[in-house]
Amino acid sequence: MKSVLNICVYFVLTWIAAGKSITPNFATRIAGGENVTIEEFPYHVSVEYRGRNLCGGSLIGDTVVLTVAHCVSTASPEIIKVRAGTDKREKGGVVVNVKEIHLHENFSRSGVDLSYDAALLELSEPLSLSDKINTVELIEENESLEVGTKGIVAGFGRTKAGGRYPSNLMKAELSTVDRKECRDKYDENELPVTDTMFCTSTAEGKDACQGDDGGAFLVDSKQFGIISWGWGCAREGYYEVYTSIPAIRAWINSKVNI
């Protein structure tokens, strides 16, 4: 992992294959999206370092945020804050301190396998719930998604690879694809897509982008996944990859009993 100064801003790992150094863009993203209000996504929060958005997160309890482990794997709670209740990037809402960070025990801090890319942030104080700040329901361990299921992602990430960050919260609708199809594509680059993950298509030019990782993938108002990684933003022929909530549901329960 990189130093604290660039925790998950791009989450770039150096991949070595056939004697060549390749730097895939693992930080994830909203490309091809549209502006939304926080009232539409009151569970969405920004995980910040020194007032800058590092990644997204979802409020699953009034003192608990679910995000990706790669965003905070090298961070101490003292340097991370959570901003809730605003659809403006790095402005407004309520900012609270983080008391404790729980990384999934099976997440690896090195290498290119992002299995169990999940973290829980315990807040130092409860958030007051309202129409702008509210929790999201998680699916259960025994629930699953059919191929072609449409879901919604939201975030403050770039609108295209290398582009500017938006000032407003954005959303995009994406459809799930067969895991084998996704796995076969990334196998070409020796990037593992495991059973703890699922994928969505970027065929319509829509995707998550840098700064969106950690955000929720929602289907019928329930969170089924966490934006984790991908190759570029809406890059033709590639897929967005998510941490599957059923794969980590028991772990979440063991930590916070949501």
ABEGO torsion letter per residue (X at the ends): XBBAAABGAAGBBBBBBGGBBBBBBABBBBBGBBBBBAAABAABBBBBBGGBBABBBBBABAABBBBBAAAAAABBAAABBBBBGBABBGBEEBBBBBABBBBBAABBABEABABGBBBBBBBABBBBBBAABBBBBBBBAABBBBBGBBBBBBEABBABBGBBBBABBBBBBBBBBBAAAAAAAAAAAGBBBBAABBBBBAAAGBBBBBGABGBBBBBGGBBABBBABBBEBGBBGBBBBBBBAAAAAAAAAAAAGX
